[in-house]
Structures are given as structure tokens and as C-alpha cells.
Amino acid sequence: MEIQTLNPTTPRQRQRIEAFLKRNGLRFDDMHYYAAVTDDDGEMIAGGGLKGNVIKCVAVDDAHKGEAIANTLISHLIAHANEEGHSNVMLFTKPKNRQLFESLSFRLLAEAPEAVLMETGIGGINNMVEQLKKIKEEGEVCKENNQECKKEEKTNLNITTPQHLNPSIPQPLTTTTPLRGVVVMNCNPFTLGHRYLIEQAAKQVERLFVMVVREDSSLFSYAERKAMVEQGVAHLKNVTVIDGSEYAISQATFPTYFLKRLDDAADTQMLLDLDLFRRHIAPALGATVRFVGTEPTDRLTRRYNQLMHEVLADVREIVRLEKEGNAVSASRVRKAMEQGDMSTIRQLVPPTTLPYIIAHLATQALQAELDTTPKPGLVDKDNNGAHRDMDYALMQRSIDTLHPYFVKLALLGCADALPTHTSIRDIGIEAEKAMLSATNGVNTHKGALFSMGLAVVAAAHEKDTDSLQTTIKALAASFPDTNGTHGSKAKLLSKGTTAIKGALDNAREGYEMLFAEWLPFYIERRKEHDAYTLHKTLLRIMCDLDDTNVIYRTDLATAEEVKQEARALLDNFSKAALKDMDRHYTTRNISPGGAADMLSLTVFIGSIQT
């Protein structure tokens, strides 16, 4: 017998894994590594996979059970996970296999009727428990030694209407009952509804812990979501925001491969999650109350709340905050982001959340430009255009790298005073260095970083989007003339015969053409649900813009030709003609990169101006 490594992402090898699992009554599940034990004839007789530090899809043919193959296989998987940097390894299995894995040094973490979660290795849940205990103890020391940290005695009388609470909640607290509670929430993003729930829960306990779900499969990253919560509840002195845990079961790690019915998966996942909370998290924090919001629409969340009442001793549901007859929810905010409805967003989130939303809208605008396909001479999903040093993957990496800096710029713009040139420049320099590092020195988005960066700062600073253009002008006015950019070199090429406007000139004018011409054109196409809105808006920009990128790569005469050709294609638009323009511009080394930057900026400003 020998152990072979199979790649689950390779179609032929995946088919082999799937056939083996089906033979053993299991389904294929998401994995990055699979180890197969084969006999002398090369037939697979046992196998098991990994996704991160989670062992999955372990099976041994009936004819070979009892031959210690499972021990060899599990030891191999643990060793491989260790080599990949995981000091502890988890697995989900059927309850009947619990004793087998306990004999292989696994310990039980949580159990449900259809599955158990087990773990082996150094640290793991014990480390998490110790960290939570330390957080609890630090709060107790603060309460005893620092007068400013003392909390007012809380009673249920702070809630005046019965609909806020579950009728089963015990009546007024006494000052000798040091109740501690926990709220677990995703906050994608953090809304006024989340803040309301936390505020109401904080009134009922001496100390409230808010745990943000750590899984990074949301629109907003874990770091962003946690920061939003911390800033949004800073006014609540008895609330502590704590790190989420990998032990909050997620769709990414929980397998369905051994469940007979896929319908069982949701209940099993939720029951394991609640058992983990009951066994480990709540005791470590000394918490006896779990708070949740009522769920009027989502069936899965409503089921989770129901199971919570069955499993935990003290669960308190707080009626969701409503605006205009509908519950305030993160999904409403995300929908408003898609629709470019900033006025609705401002009604649903606290001011501390807005910078993160603005930064995401900026990133989404860059992504929208990149994804627009086909584009003349520019990198898109089909080809690299006139660029030999760029491709779609490189541009994507650049956008991902710039996103955290848009967050920094948005946070900077939230200050009462307009940020200085120096403070904006310093973040811009950091962002440019990070971009060049991610792209191996290729300038992918330097122009977009400047224009989008100014707009992000202005959007975060202004509560009234009507004054956005004025704020951009004020910010740009503080920037000195540039040297060495495509814009400055294009001006030199013109030798003063033509009044070429570079990126800084356009910013100092508050992007007059954008607000007067391109933005209304873009909005009108969107209202008409035109499938080629972005393509046509790009052409509309190309009709007007002195694209210094085109001038730098070719000459002034070619730049004028580009304007005329864009107008002709816009007047008689077809996708086939746009593809022809792309081939033509690629051959002639024409890349309207300035127009691409303005397309991104138009999309961004369109998303924040209703």
C-alpha cells in the first residue's frame, strides 16, 4: 500500500475522488488536498482530504476496515496540515466515529445528533478560551480600580415597552446579579439596526460582549467589519468588542458530505455552533445571556433563533429597528450600494460606517471599469489591449491592494476640518508603493489613485453631495504642479500649441466635464437599463478628454483622431465595431488610460450622488 497525492481541482483527479466517495456513500466537498491510499493494483482503498486545517471526506473501503489504514491516513493528513503551518487540526465526522478519532488523539469540541466536531494538536480552542478569560478578567480589574470604568447599575426597566423583549425574560435585575451577555453578529456592514440591538442589550446586563463573525466571505472584510462595530459602539461604556473565532462554524468549513439529506446540513451546522458557544465561549466570558434580533424575513436566521431558544438557557430577542416600515438590515444597505442610492444608505447606517461604504464604492468603480469588456486598447477580460506589461490578473491584484488605502483616505476625510495636502499625499505615497510592490513595479492605477483618492476624501468629508465638486476643487488646489507624469510630459510634447489639461488640471476644475456631461450621460443610460452603459460612457469620455496617456504613447494628432473615432462609434454603436476598434488600437499602441480613469470616477460619483 502507498499514499498518493491527488489534486481535487484537476478534473480527472476530482472524478477519481468523487467515484471513490460515492462508492463509500459520501459526497465530494470543497478541498485543496486529497490523500489516497492505494493497494498493489493501484486501486484506491482509502482517502481523506484537507481544506485549510479541516480534515474532510475520510473513507475506507469496507473490505479494508480494521487494517489500521485509517491511522496511517489521518497521521499523514495531520502531518501535511502541520507542514502548511497549522498547529491544530479539526474534523467533522459522524457520531459513531467519535471513539475511533478519540483513539487517534482527537478531542470533542461540539456535538449534534448528525455530526461531531473534533480537534487535535497544540493550542486550538484552549488558546481561544484563555484569551476570552483574559478579556473578562481585564474588564473586572478595570471596574474595580478605575472609577471611569464603573458602569451604571442596569435593569430591565430601561426598556419601557414589552415588544422589545421576549416575554420569558426574567424580571428586573438586582444589583447583586452581575449579568453578562453576548451578541454575535456579522455586520456586513454595521447598520443602525446593529447599533440599536447592542444599545438595547447593553441596558439589560452589567457587561456586554460583541463578537464579530470572523469568516471572510462577506463584502466587507473581517477587519473592516470589526472596526465598524468598534467605532459604532464607542459611546457604550459597558460594551466590549471581541475578536471573532474560527470556531464559529462557517459554510466554508462545515461539510455536508456525510449527511444523508442536504436539508439536515443547516440544522446540524447551527446546533454545532450553539454547542460550541455553550461549552466554551459563554463560560470563558462568564456570560449567561445571548441576545439576538428578531428575524421577520430570513427563514434560516429565524430557524437559528428557534434552535437557540431550545439549546441555551437565557436567550433574549430584541425587535428589529425599522425605517419606513421595513427592518433596518445590512442587506438593504448592500442593495442601496448596488443602486447608487447614498441617501438611503445615510438613513440606515451610523456616520462611522460611511467611510467604509465610500471606500467600497470606489473599489467597485475600479472593478467595474476593469470588467467592462471589450474596451479599445485597454486591459479587459478578453485581452491586454496595447499593454505588454499588464493583464487582467495584474490589474485585479492592483485594485485589491489599493482598497485598504481608500479606507484610510475615507477615514481621513471624515474629520471636521478638510484634510491637508500632506496628509492625503502621505497615504497616496503608501498606496502607490503597495501597488508597485503588488505589480512588480508596473504602474497600473497611479492616475486612478489620484483622481479616485481625491473624490473619496471629498465624499467622506461632505454630508451634502451637491458640494462634492467644490470640495474636490479645494483639495486639488493644495496640490503643487507635477513633473514626470504622463500629463506633464504630454504638455511638453504639445510645445504650448494646444492647451492640454492633465489629471491635476481637471481635478482643480472639479472635473467640470464629468459633472456636466459624462455623469448625466451615464445616469441616463443606467435608467434605460442599457447593457452597454459602461462601454458607451467610456466612448463619451473619449470624445472630450485630452487623454495624456494617448498623447504620451503616440502624439497629438492621434489623440484628436481618437476623439473623432469615439464620436463616430458612439453615434453608430455596435459591439462588433467596438471589438474592431480594440484590435485597431492594440496594433497602433493606443491606450486611452485617462478615459478609463474617468470612467471609474464617473461610476463612483454616480454611486454616491442620487
C-alpha positions in Angstrom: 0.0 0.0 0.0 1.1 3.6 -0.7 -0.3 7.1 -0.2 -0.8 9.1 -3.4 -1.5 12.9 -3.5 -4.4 13.9 -5.7 -5.4 17.4 -6.7 -9.1 18.0 -6.2 -9.0 20.9 -8.6 -7.9 18.8 -11.6 -11.0 17.4 -13.4 -9.6 13.9 -13.9 -8.4 13.5 -10.4 -11.5 15.0 -8.9 -13.6 12.5 -10.9 -11.5 9.7 -9.3 -12.1 11.1 -5.8 -15.8 11.5 -6.4 -16.1 7.9 -7.7 -14.4 6.6 -4.6 -16.5 8.7 -2.2 -19.7 7.7 -4.0 -18.7 4.1 -3.6 -18.5 4.7 0.2 -21.7 6.7 0.5 -20.2 10.2 0.7 -20.3 13.4 -1.3 -17.4 15.4 -2.6 -16.7 18.6 -0.6 -14.5 21.6 -1.1 -10.9 20.6 -0.6 -7.4 21.8 -1.7 -5.6 18.5 -0.9 -6.5 14.8 -1.0 -4.5 11.8 0.0 -5.4 8.4 -1.4 -4.3 5.1 -0.1 -3.9 2.5 -2.9 -3.4 -1.2 -3.0 -0.8 -3.1 -5.0 -3.0 -2.8 -8.1 -3.3 1.0 -7.8 -6.9 0.8 -6.7 -8.0 3.5 -4.1 -9.0 1.7 -0.9 -9.0 4.8 1.5 -8.7 8.5 1.3 -9.1 11.8 3.1 -8.8 15.5 2.2 -7.9 18.9 3.7 -9.4 22.4 3.4 -7.1 24.6 5.4 -6.8 22.8 8.8 -10.0 20.9 8.5 -9.9 17.2 7.5 -12.7 16.2 5.2 -14.1 13.2 3.2 -12.3 10.4 5.1 -13.4 7.0 3.9 -12.1 3.4 4.0 -13.4 0.6 1.8 -15.4 -1.9 3.8 -13.0 -4.7 2.8 -10.1 -2.9 4.4 -11.5 -1.6 7.6 -9.6 -2.8 10.7 -6.3 -2.8 8.9 -5.1 0.4 10.7 -5.3 2.2 7.3 -7.3 5.0 9.0 -4.5 5.6 11.5 -1.9 5.9 8.7 -4.2 8.1 6.6 -5.1 10.5 9.5 -1.5 10.7 10.6 -0.5 11.7 7.0 -3.2 14.4 6.8 -2.2 15.9 10.2 1.5 15.9 9.2 0.6 17.6 5.9 -1.5 20.3 7.7 1.4 20.9 10.1 3.7 21.4 7.2 1.3 24.0 5.9 1.6 25.9 9.2 -1.5 24.6 11.1 -0.6 23.6 14.6 -4.1 22.2 15.3 -6.3 20.2 13.0 -10.1 19.8 13.1 -12.5 17.3 11.6 -16.2 16.8 11.3 -17.4 13.2 11.4 -20.4 11.0 12.2 -21.1 10.5 16.0 -20.5 6.8 15.5 -16.8 7.5 14.6 -16.1 9.5 17.7 -14.3 6.7 19.6 -12.1 5.9 16.6 -10.9 9.5 16.4 -10.5 9.8 20.1 -8.1 6.9 19.9 -6.2 9.0 17.4 -5.8 11.8 19.9 -8.7 13.9 18.8 -10.9 15.6 21.5 -14.5 16.5 21.2 -15.3 20.2 20.7 -19.1 20.1 20.0 -21.8 17.6 19.1 -25.1 17.4 17.4 -27.4 14.5 16.5 -25.9 14.2 13.0 -22.3 15.2 13.5 -19.5 15.9 15.9 -16.6 18.4 15.7 -13.2 17.2 17.0 -9.7 18.7 17.2 -6.2 17.6 17.8 -2.9 19.5 18.1 -1.4 22.3 20.1 -3.4 25.4 21.2 -6.7 25.4 19.3 -9.8 26.1 21.4 -7.8 26.2 24.6 -6.0 29.2 23.4 -9.2 30.9 22.4 -10.7 30.2 25.9 -7.7 31.6 27.7 -7.9 34.8 25.5 -11.6 35.2 26.4 -10.9 34.7 30.1 -8.2 37.3 30.0 -10.7 39.8 28.3 -13.2 39.1 31.1 -10.6 39.5 33.8 -9.3 42.7 32.4 -12.7 44.2 32.5 -13.2 43.2 36.1 -9.9 44.8 37.1 -11.0 47.9 35.2 -14.3 48.0 37.1 -12.6 47.6 40.5 -9.7 50.0 40.0 -10.8 52.8 37.7 -13.8 55.0 38.6 -14.3 55.9 35.0 -14.8 52.3 34.0 -17.6 51.7 36.5 -20.8 51.0 34.9 -24.2 52.2 36.0 -26.4 49.5 37.5 -28.6 48.2 34.7 -32.2 47.0 35.0 -34.7 45.8 32.5 -36.7 48.9 33.4 -34.6 50.7 30.7 -36.9 49.0 28.1 -40.3 50.6 28.5 -42.3 48.6 26.0 -42.9 44.8 26.2 -42.3 44.2 22.5 -38.6 44.9 22.9 -38.1 41.7 24.9 -39.0 38.1 24.8 -41.8 37.6 27.4 -39.8 34.8 29.0 -37.1 37.2 30.2 -36.6 37.3 34.0 -37.9 40.5 35.6 -35.8 43.4 36.9 -32.2 42.6 37.8 -30.9 43.2 41.3 -27.6 45.0 41.8 -26.2 41.7 43.1 -26.7 39.9 39.8 -23.6 40.7 37.6 -25.2 39.6 34.4 -23.0 39.4 31.3 -24.3 38.9 27.8 -23.1 38.1 24.3 -24.1 39.3 20.9 -22.7 37.5 17.8 -23.1 39.4 14.6 -21.7 39.6 11.1 -22.3 43.4 10.4 -21.8 43.4 6.6 -21.9 46.4 7.0 -22.6 47.7 10.5 -26.0 49.4 10.5 -28.2 51.5 12.8 -30.1 48.2 13.4 -27.0 46.6 14.7 -26.3 49.6 16.9 -29.9 49.6 18.2 -29.7 45.9 19.2 -26.4 46.4 21.0 -27.7 49.5 22.8 -30.9 47.7 24.0 -28.9 44.6 25.1 -26.4 46.8 27.0 -29.2 48.2 29.1 -30.0 44.7 30.4 -26.6 43.5 31.5 -23.7 44.7 33.5 -21.3 43.9 30.7 -22.0 43.0 27.0 -19.5 41.3 24.7 -20.0 41.7 21.0 -18.3 39.1 18.8 -17.9 39.8 15.1 -18.1 36.7 12.8 -14.6 36.1 11.6 -15.4 34.3 8.4 -14.1 36.4 5.4 -16.7 35.6 2.8 -18.6 38.9 3.1 -18.5 42.1 1.0 -16.6 43.8 3.9 -13.6 42.1 5.3 -13.5 40.9 8.9 -11.0 43.7 9.8 -13.4 46.3 8.3 -16.5 44.9 10.0 -14.8 44.7 13.4 -13.5 48.3 13.0 -17.1 49.5 12.1 -18.5 47.9 15.2 -15.8 49.3 17.5 -16.3 52.8 16.2 -20.1 52.4 16.2 -20.4 51.4 19.8 -17.6 53.5 21.3 -20.2 55.5 23.2 -21.4 52.5 25.2 -19.1 52.1 28.2 -20.1 48.6 29.2 -19.7 47.1 25.7 -16.5 45.2 24.7 -16.0 44.2 21.1 -14.0 41.0 20.9 -12.4 39.0 18.1 -14.4 36.5 16.3 -13.4 32.9 16.4 -12.6 30.2 13.8 -14.8 28.1 16.0 -17.9 29.9 14.7 -18.8 27.2 12.2 -18.9 28.6 8.6 -20.2 27.5 5.3 -16.6 27.4 4.2 -15.6 24.7 6.6 -18.8 22.8 7.5 -19.1 19.7 5.3 -22.3 18.2 4.1 -20.6 15.2 2.5 -21.7 12.6 5.1 -25.3 13.8 5.7 -28.0 11.6 4.1 -30.2 14.7 3.3 -28.7 18.1 2.5 -31.7 19.6 4.4 -30.0 18.3 7.6 -27.0 20.4 7.0 -28.3 23.8 8.2 -29.7 22.4 11.5 -26.6 20.4 12.2 -24.3 23.4 11.5 -26.4 25.6 13.7 -26.5 23.1 16.5 -22.8 22.6 16.5 -22.3 26.3 16.5 -24.6 26.7 19.5 -23.0 23.8 21.3 -19.5 25.4 20.9 -20.9 28.6 22.3 -22.5 26.8 25.2 -19.5 24.6 26.1 -16.6 27.0 25.5 -17.3 30.7 24.6 -20.0 31.6 27.2 -18.3 30.0 30.2 -15.0 31.7 29.3 -16.6 35.1 29.3 -18.8 34.3 32.3 -21.8 35.1 30.1 -25.3 33.7 30.8 -27.4 35.7 28.3 -27.4 35.5 24.5 -29.0 38.4 22.6 -30.4 38.3 19.1 -32.6 40.4 16.9 -35.9 39.2 15.7 -35.9 37.9 12.2 -39.0 38.8 10.1 -37.8 37.7 6.7 -34.9 35.3 6.6 -36.1 31.7 7.2 -32.6 30.4 8.0 -31.9 33.1 10.6 -35.3 32.6 12.1 -34.6 28.9 12.5 -31.3 29.7 14.1 -33.1 31.8 16.7 -35.6 29.0 17.3 -32.8 26.4 17.9 -31.0 28.9 20.2 -34.0 29.0 22.5 -34.0 25.2 22.6 -30.3 24.9 23.4 -29.4 27.9 25.5 -30.9 28.8 28.9 -31.4 32.6 28.5 -32.0 33.9 25.0 -33.4 37.4 24.6 -34.8 38.6 21.3 -35.0 42.3 20.6 -37.4 43.6 18.0 -35.5 44.9 14.9 -35.3 48.7 14.4 -37.4 49.8 11.4 -37.2 52.6 9.0 -40.2 53.4 6.7 -41.9 50.2 7.8 -39.0 47.9 7.0 -36.4 46.4 9.2 -33.0 48.1 9.0 -30.7 45.5 7.7 -27.3 45.1 6.1 -28.9 43.6 3.0 -30.9 46.8 2.5 -27.6 48.8 2.7 -25.9 46.5 0.2 -28.8 46.8 -2.2 -28.6 50.6 -1.9 -24.9 50.4 -2.7 -25.7 48.5 -5.9 -28.3 51.1 -6.8 -26.0 54.0 -6.0 -28.5 55.3 -3.5 -26.4 57.1 -1.0 -29.4 59.0 0.5 -30.9 55.7 1.6 -27.6 54.4 2.9 -27.2 57.5 5.1 -30.6 56.7 6.7 -29.6 53.1 7.5 -26.0 53.4 8.9 -24.3 55.4 11.6 -21.8 58.1 10.4 -18.9 55.8 11.5 -19.8 53.2 8.8 -20.0 55.6 5.9 -16.2 55.8 5.2 -16.1 52.0 4.7 -19.0 52.1 2.3 -17.5 55.0 0.4 -14.2 53.1 0.1 -16.0 50.0 -1.2 -17.9 52.1 -3.8 -14.6 53.4 -5.0 -13.1 49.9 -5.3 -16.2 48.7 -7.0 -15.9 51.5 -9.5 -12.4 50.5 -10.4 -13.6 46.9 -10.7 -16.5 48.0 -13.0 -14.0 49.6 -15.4 -11.7 46.6 -15.4 -14.6 44.2 -16.1 -16.0 46.3 -18.9 -15.3 44.2 -22.0 -14.4 44.8 -24.8 -12.6 48.1 -24.4 -10.4 49.8 -27.1 -6.7 49.3 -26.4 -7.3 48.7 -22.7 -6.9 45.6 -20.4 -10.1 43.7 -20.1 -11.4 40.2 -19.7 -10.6 39.4 -23.3 -7.1 40.7 -23.8 -4.3 43.0 -22.6 -5.0 45.7 -25.2 -2.0 47.8 -26.1 -0.3 46.8 -22.8 2.5 44.3 -22.9 3.3 44.6 -19.1 -0.3 44.2 -17.8 -3.1 41.7 -17.8 -6.4 41.2 -16.1 -5.0 39.3 -13.1 -2.3 42.0 -12.5 -5.0 44.8 -12.6 -7.2 42.8 -10.2 -4.3 42.4 -7.8 -3.7 46.2 -8.0 -7.3 47.0 -7.2 -7.3 44.6 -4.2 -4.1 46.2 -3.0 -5.4 49.8 -3.2 -8.7 49.1 -1.4 -7.3 49.5 2.2 -5.9 52.8 1.3 -9.2 54.1 0.0 -10.5 53.2 3.5 -7.7 55.2 5.1 -8.5 58.2 2.8 -12.2 58.0 3.6 -11.5 57.9 7.3 -9.2 60.9 6.8 -12.0 62.8 5.0 -14.4 62.3 7.9 -12.5 64.8 10.1 -14.3 68.1 10.8 -11.5 70.1 9.0 -10.7 69.5 5.4 -7.5 67.3 5.3 -4.3 68.8 4.3 -2.4 68.1 1.1 0.4 66.5 3.2 -1.9 64.0 4.9 -3.5 63.0 1.6 -0.2 62.8 -0.1 1.3 60.6 2.6 -1.4 58.0 2.2 -1.2 58.2 -1.5 2.6 57.5 -1.4 1.9 54.5 0.8 -0.7 53.3 -1.6 1.5 53.7 -4.6 4.3 51.8 -3.0 2.0 49.0 -2.1 0.6 48.9 -5.7 4.0 48.8 -7.3 5.1 46.1 -4.9 2.0 44.0 -5.8 2.5 44.5 -9.6 6.3 44.1 -9.6 6.8 47.7 -10.5 4.1 48.1 -13.2 2.1 51.4 -12.9 -1.4 50.0 -13.1 -3.5 52.6 -11.3 -1.4 55.7 -10.5 -3.7 58.1 -12.3 -6.8 56.4 -10.9 -5.4 56.5 -7.4 -5.0 60.3 -7.6 -8.4 61.1 -9.0 -10.3 58.5 -7.0 -8.3 59.3 -3.9 -9.4 63.0 -4.0 -13.0 62.0 -4.7 -13.0 59.5 -1.8 -11.7 62.2 0.7 -14.3 64.7 -0.6 -17.2 62.3 -0.5 -16.3 61.3 3.1 -16.0 64.9 4.2 -19.2 66.3 2.6 -22.5 65.4 4.1 -24.2 67.2 1.1 -23.2 65.6 -2.2 -24.2 68.8 -4.0 -21.0 70.3 -2.7 -18.8 67.4 -3.7 -17.4 69.2 -6.8 -16.5 72.3 -4.7 -14.6 70.1 -2.2 -12.7 68.3 -4.9 -11.6 71.7 -6.2 -10.4 72.8 -2.8 -8.4 69.6 -2.2 -6.8 69.7 -5.7 -5.9 73.4 -5.2 -3.5 72.4 -2.5 -1.5 70.1 -4.7 1.6 71.5 -6.5 2.3 71.2 -10.2 3.7 67.8 -11.1 6.8 66.7 -13.0 7.5 63.4 -14.6 3.9 62.3 -15.0 2.3 61.4 -18.3 0.3 64.6 -18.1 3.4 66.8 -17.7 5.2 65.0 -20.5 2.2 65.4 -22.8 2.2 69.1 -22.2 5.9 69.2 -23.2 5.1 67.3 -26.4 2.4 69.9 -27.3 5.1 72.7 -27.0 2.4 75.1 -25.9 0.5 74.9 -29.2 -2.5 73.2 -27.6 -3.9 73.8 -24.1 -3.6 70.2 -22.8 -5.2 69.5 -19.4 -3.6 66.9 -17.3 -5.1 65.0 -14.3 -4.3 67.7 -11.8 -5.8 70.4 -14.1 -9.0 68.5 -14.4 -9.1 68.0 -10.6 -8.5 71.7 -10.0 -11.5 72.5 -12.2 -13.6 70.0 -10.2 -13.9 67.7 -13.2 -16.3 70.0 -15.0 -16.9 67.8 -18.0 -17.6 64.8 -15.7 -20.3 66.6 -13.7 -21.7 68.5 -16.7 -21.6 65.8 -19.4 -20.3 62.4 -18.6 -22.2 61.8 -15.3 -25.7 62.8 -16.8 -24.9 60.6 -19.8 -24.0 57.6 -17.6 -27.1 58.1 -15.3 -29.4 58.3 -18.3 -28.0 55.0 -19.8 -28.5 53.3 -16.4 -32.1 54.5 -16.2 -32.7 52.9 -19.6 -31.0 49.7 -18.4 -28.7 49.8 -21.4 -26.5 46.7 -21.4 -23.6 48.8 -22.8 -23.8 51.7 -20.4 -20.2 51.5 -19.4 -18.9 50.9 -22.9 -20.8 54.0 -24.2 -19.8 56.1 -21.2 -16.2 55.3 -21.9 -16.6 56.4 -25.6 -18.5 59.5 -24.4 -15.5 60.4 -22.2 -13.1 59.7 -25.1 -14.9 62.2 -27.2 -13.9 65.1 -24.9 -10.9 64.2 -22.8 -7.4 65.3 -23.6 -6.1 61.8 -22.8 -2.5 62.4 -21.8 -1.9 58.7 -21.8 -2.8 58.5 -25.6 -0.6 61.6 -26.3 2.3 60.2 -24.3 2.2 56.8 -26.1 1.5 58.4 -29.6 1.1 62.1 -30.5 -1.3 65.0 -30.5 -2.7 64.1 -33.9 -3.5 60.6 -32.9 -5.2 61.9 -29.7 -7.5 64.0 -31.9 -8.2 61.0 -34.1 -9.2 59.1 -31.0 -11.8 61.7 -30.1 -13.3 61.7 -33.6 -13.4 57.9 -33.8 -15.0 57.6 -30.4 -17.7 60.1 -31.5 -18.4 58.1 -34.7 -18.7 54.8 -32.9 -20.9 56.3 -30.2 -23.2 57.7 -33.0 -23.4 54.2 -34.6 -22.6 51.8 -31.8 -22.2 48.1 -32.1 -20.2 45.6 -30.1 -18.6 44.3 -33.3 -17.4 47.8 -34.2 -16.0 48.2 -30.6 -14.1 45.0 -31.0 -12.7 46.3 -34.3 -11.6 49.5 -32.5 -9.9 47.4 -29.8 -7.9 45.4 -32.4 -7.0 48.6 -34.2 -5.9 50.5 -31.1 -3.9 47.5 -29.9 -2.0 47.4 -33.1 -1.2 51.1 -33.0 -0.2 51.1 -29.3 -3.2 53.4 -28.4 -4.4 53.1 -24.8 -7.0 55.6 -23.5 -6.0 55.1 -19.9 -7.0 58.6 -18.9 -10.5 57.9 -20.1 -10.6 54.6 -18.2 -9.7 56.5 -15.0 -12.5 59.0 -15.7 -14.9 56.1 -16.3 -14.1 54.7 -12.9 -14.5 58.2 -11.3 -17.9 58.7 -13.1 -19.2 55.4 -11.9 -18.0 56.2 -8.3 -19.6 59.7 -8.2 -22.7 58.2 -9.8 -22.9 55.8 -6.9 -22.8 58.5 -4.2 -24.9 61.1 -5.9 -28.6 60.1 -6.0 
